[in-house]
């Protein structure tokens, strides 16, 4: 795969690499400037991987017979910061390598905007983008990345984002309510096995293979009997009511509320919003509840109502206009601190990695590795741990760049990510080359129907990604104990 990547980079002077963990992206990043003889060269990585990448560059450099000048390294987070908006102009790279390029998947972010402006000003710049999770949910995730790496003429997608959005409405796995389009002329892709095959066969696109890990995966779904108080709050949440009696109608907030309640806590607003903001929110909530009570087909959440009727109602227009003006601050309110320890005990795992979405869990888990992979209690890095221990981890902070297979093979997910791509990254922390055990265990904490529905959803999403990428997804392999 690395040889194919180097050949593609040399011939196409750019590459979109759907290359996963453990498949050699670091070496590709280091050698590409030498192959193309393009300097200055810039490698962009997530902030948590800057130090690790430099260490790996130094290690590889000692094995080379010739001296290779490595690219400069800049984090995505740094370029996103207002103080660093001129960094690209100062560096003037002729080659930009985007490792974990899904960080630039949002074309409207400050990061992507700065990259796009630089590439427009210096169109001769060569771009290489690599990630095992380039496509999260839609063709739109890679539209601009294909333009940057291959150019508009060589990209397999339409030139404009607007036309690509039309394709996405016909080809994507998930399409908003009422937006699904018939494939029409796009049925031509079905004859060749689907658009995913067409994409993978495009010159300039490289797809990594299935790395032989040498270990199987066993998935477990762990039920748990929650106490009467938590069950009462969950029942109220089903009706859109928070533990403080306030009404909550936003689907994402309600989903988050149910998941945190299942762990024994919830996030309370410190202060209410401004009176006008609260009034517009209340009126929109009333409209949403009335609409849901009509039990119309395919309308079962605030998000669906928003997509179907939001822009055409006075309540929706007024709420959407004022909604961004206030972001509530929250505080953790514990209702039952016994749940998490009891779940860990019931899992019967010896030294599990306990994955969490919220730092509130850190108060019950020691060590707990948060931002930068550092223990919130001692400041020690997870990479400095020398023997297996039961440890809590922030999902967001640790799903990239952490090679944890040498010490751990058991995972307990107290939270279930909404994205199959995120789960792919998470599982790959322990299910990767170098795993010493014959089996990696992934246990999903699933005390409610919402948890089990989330598992079913990400499994279905993984199936679509597998068909699209032509590569086995970890959620699609292994044995499931339901």
URDACOR-V661811 format. One record per residue. N is the residue number from 0. SS is DSSP state (2 for helix, 1 for strand, 0 for the rest). BURIAL is I if it has 16 or more other C-alpha atoms within 10 Angstrom, else O. D_CENTER is the distance of its C-alpha to the mean C-alpha in whole Angstrom. Layout:
BEGIN
<<N	SS	BURIAL	D_CENTER> <N	SS	BURIAL	D_CENTER>>
END
This chain:
BEGIN
<<0	0	O	24> <1	2	O	25> <2	2	O	28> <3	2	O	27> <4	2	I	24> <5	2	I	27> <6	2	O	29> <7	2	I	27> <8	2	I	26> <9	2	I	30> <10	2	O	31> <11	2	I	29> <12	0	I	28> <13	0	I	24> <14	1	I	22> <15	1	I	18> <16	1	I	17> <17	1	I	15> <18	0	I	15> <19	0	I	14> <20	0	I	14> <21	0	I	18> <22	0	I	19> <23	0	O	20> <24	2	I	18> <25	2	I	20> <26	2	O	23> <27	2	I	23> <28	2	I	22> <29	2	I	25> <30	2	I	27> <31	2	I	26> <32	2	I	28> <33	2	I	31> <34	2	O	31> <35	2	I	31> <36	0	O	33> <37	0	I	31> <38	0	I	31> <39	0	I	30> <40	1	I	27> <41	1	I	24> <42	1	I	21> <43	1	I	17> <44	1	I	15> <45	0	I	13> <46	2	O	15> <47	2	I	15> <48	2	I	16> <49	2	I	19> <50	2	O	22> <51	2	O	21> <52	2	I	21> <53	2	O	24> <54	2	O	25> <55	2	O	24> <56	2	I	26> <57	2	O	29> <58	2	O	29> <59	2	O	29> <60	2	I	31> <61	0	O	34> <62	0	O	34> <63	0	O	34> <64	0	O	38> <65	0	O	38> <66	0	O	36> <67	0	O	33> <68	0	O	32> <69	0	I	28> <70	0	I	26> <71	1	I	26> <72	1	I	22> <73	1	I	20> <74	1	I	17> <75	2	I	15> <76	2	I	15> <77	2	I	19> <78	2	I	19> <79	2	I	18> <80	0	O	21> <81	2	O	24> <82	2	O	26> <83	2	O	24> <84	0	I	24> <85	0	O	27> <86	2	O	26> <87	2	I	26> <88	2	O	29> <89	2	O	30> <90	2	O	29> <91	0	I	30> <92	0	I	28> <93	0	I	29> <94	1	I	26> <95	1	I	22> <96	1	I	20> <97	1	I	16> <98	1	I	14> <99	0	I	11> <100	2	I	11> <101	2	I	8> <102	2	I	9> <103	2	I	12> <104	0	I	10> <105	0	I	12> <106	0	I	15> <107	0	O	17> <108	0	O	15> <109	2	I	18> <110	2	I	16> <111	2	I	17> <112	2	I	20> <113	2	I	21> <114	2	I	20> <115	2	I	22> <116	2	O	25> <117	2	I	26> <118	2	I	25> <119	2	O	28> <120	2	O	30> <121	0	O	30> <122	0	O	29> <123	0	O	31> <124	0	I	28> <125	1	I	26> <126	1	I	22> <127	1	I	20> <128	1	I	16> <129	1	I	15> <130	0	I	11> <131	0	I	11> <132	0	I	8> <133	0	I	9> <134	0	I	10> <135	0	I	7> <136	0	I	10> <137	0	I	13> <138	0	I	15> <139	2	I	15> <140	2	I	12> <141	2	I	14> <142	2	I	17> <143	2	I	18> <144	2	I	17> <145	2	I	19> <146	2	I	22> <147	2	I	21> <148	2	I	21> <149	2	I	24> <150	0	I	26> <151	0	I	26> <152	0	O	29> <153	0	O	27> <154	0	I	24> <155	0	I	24> <156	0	I	23> <157	0	I	25> <158	0	I	26> <159	0	O	25> <160	2	O	22> <161	2	O	24> <162	2	O	25> <163	2	O	22> <164	2	I	21> <165	2	I	24> <166	2	I	23> <167	2	I	19> <168	2	I	21> <169	2	I	23> <170	2	I	21> <171	0	I	17> <172	0	I	17> <173	0	O	16> <174	0	O	18> <175	0	O	19> <176	0	O	23> <177	0	O	26> <178	0	O	24> <179	0	I	24> <180	0	O	26> <181	0	O	29> <182	0	I	28> <183	2	O	31> <184	2	O	32> <185	2	O	28> <186	2	O	30> <187	2	O	31> <188	2	O	27> <189	2	O	28> <190	2	O	31> <191	2	O	29> <192	0	O	27> <193	0	I	24> <194	2	I	22> <195	2	I	20> <196	2	I	23> <197	2	O	25> <198	2	I	21> <199	2	I	22> <200	0	O	25> <201	0	O	25> <202	0	I	27> <203	0	I	24> <204	1	I	21> <205	1	I	21> <206	1	I	19> <207	0	I	19> <208	0	O	21> <209	0	O	20> <210	0	O	21> <211	0	O	23> <212	0	I	22> <213	0	O	26> <214	0	I	24> <215	1	O	24> <216	1	I	21> <217	1	I	22> <218	1	I	20> <219	1	I	22> <220	1	I	22> <221	1	I	24> <222	0	I	26> <223	0	I	27> <224	0	O	30> <225	0	I	29> <226	0	O	32> <227	2	O	34> <228	2	O	33> <229	2	I	29> <230	2	O	30> <231	2	O	32> <232	2	I	29> <233	2	I	27> <234	2	O	30> <235	2	I	30> <236	2	I	26> <237	2	O	27> <238	0	O	29> <239	0	I	27> <240	1	I	29> <241	0	I	28> <242	0	I	29> <243	0	O	31> <244	0	O	33> <245	0	O	31> <246	1	I	29> <247	0	I	26> <248	0	I	25> <249	0	O	21> <250	2	O	19> <251	2	O	16> <252	2	O	18> <253	2	I	20> <254	2	O	17> <255	2	O	16> <256	2	I	20> <257	2	I	21> <258	2	I	18> <259	2	I	20> <260	2	I	23> <261	0	I	22> <262	0	I	22> <263	0	I	25> <264	1	I	24> <265	1	I	23> <266	1	I	22> <267	1	I	26> <268	1	O	26> <269	0	O	29> <270	0	O	30> <271	0	O	31> <272	0	I	30> <273	0	O	33> <274	2	O	35> <275	2	O	35> <276	2	I	31> <277	2	I	32> <278	2	O	34> <279	2	I	32> <280	2	I	29> <281	2	I	32> <282	2	O	33> <283	2	I	30> <284	2	I	29> <285	2	O	33> <286	2	I	32> <287	2	I	29> <288	2	I	31> <289	2	O	34> <290	2	I	32> <291	2	I	30> <292	2	O	34> <293	0	O	35> <294	0	O	32> <295	0	O	32> <296	0	O	30> <297	0	O	26> <298	0	I	26> <299	0	I	25> <300	0	I	23> <301	2	I	23> <302	2	I	20> <303	2	I	22> <304	2	I	25> <305	2	I	24> <306	2	O	23> <307	2	I	26> <308	2	I	29> <309	2	I	27> <310	2	O	29> <311	2	O	32> <312	0	O	33> <313	2	O	34> <314	2	I	33> <315	2	I	29> <316	2	I	30> <317	2	I	32> <318	2	I	29> <319	2	I	26> <320	2	O	28> <321	2	O	28> <322	2	O	25> <323	0	O	23> <324	0	O	26> <325	0	O	26> <326	0	O	23> <327	0	O	24> <328	0	O	24> <329	1	O	23> <330	1	O	25> <331	1	O	24> <332	1	O	27> <333	1	O	28> <334	0	I	29> <335	0	I	29> <336	0	O	29> <337	2	O	30> <338	2	I	27> <339	2	I	24> <340	2	O	27> <341	2	O	29> <342	2	I	25> <343	2	I	25> <344	2	O	29> <345	2	O	29> <346	2	I	26> <347	0	O	29> <348	0	I	26> <349	0	O	28> <350	0	I	26> <351	0	I	22> <352	1	I	19> <353	1	I	18> <354	1	I	14> <355	1	I	14> <356	0	I	12> <357	0	I	15> <358	2	I	18> <359	2	I	21> <360	2	I	20> <361	2	I	22> <362	2	O	25> <363	2	O	25> <364	0	I	24> <365	0	I	25> <366	0	I	24> <367	1	I	21> <368	1	I	19> <369	0	I	17> <370	2	I	16> <371	2	O	17> <372	2	I	17> <373	1	I	20> <374	1	I	22> <375	0	I	23> <376	0	O	26> <377	0	O	28> <378	0	O	25> <379	0	O	25> <380	1	O	22> <381	2	I	21> <382	2	O	22> <383	2	O	25> <384	0	O	26> <385	0	O	28> <386	0	O	29> <387	0	O	27> <388	0	O	26> <389	0	I	25> <390	1	I	22> <391	1	I	19> <392	1	I	16> <393	1	I	13> <394	2	I	10> <395	2	I	8> <396	2	I	11> <397	2	I	12> <398	0	I	9> <399	0	I	10> <400	0	I	14> <401	0	I	15> <402	0	I	18> <403	0	I	19> <404	0	I	21> <405	0	I	24> <406	0	I	24> <407	0	I	22> <408	0	I	22> <409	1	I	21> <410	1	I	18> <411	1	I	18> <412	1	I	15> <413	0	I	17> <414	0	I	14> <415	0	I	12> <416	0	I	8> <417	0	O	8> <418	0	I	6> <419	2	I	8> <420	2	I	6> <421	2	I	4> <422	2	I	8> <423	2	I	9> <424	2	I	8> <425	2	I	10> <426	2	I	13> <427	0	I	13> <428	0	I	14> <429	0	I	17> <430	0	I	18> <431	0	I	19> <432	0	I	22> <433	0	O	24> <434	0	I	23> <435	0	I	27> <436	0	I	27> <437	0	O	28> <438	1	I	25> <439	1	I	21> <440	1	I	21> <441	1	I	18> <442	1	I	19> <443	1	I	18> <444	1	I	20> <445	0	I	21> <446	0	I	24> <447	0	I	23> <448	2	O	23> <449	2	O	20> <450	2	I	18> <451	2	I	20> <452	2	O	19> <453	2	I	15> <454	2	I	16> <455	2	O	17> <456	2	O	15> <457	2	I	12> <458	2	I	15> <459	2	I	16> <460	2	I	13> <461	2	I	13> <462	2	I	16> <463	2	I	16> <464	2	I	13> <465	2	I	16> <466	2	I	19> <467	2	I	17> <468	2	I	16> <469	0	I	20> <470	0	O	18> <471	0	I	18> <472	0	I	15> <473	2	I	15> <474	2	I	15> <475	2	O	18> <476	0	O	20> <477	0	O	22> <478	1	O	24> <479	1	O	23> <480	1	O	25> <481	0	O	25>>
END
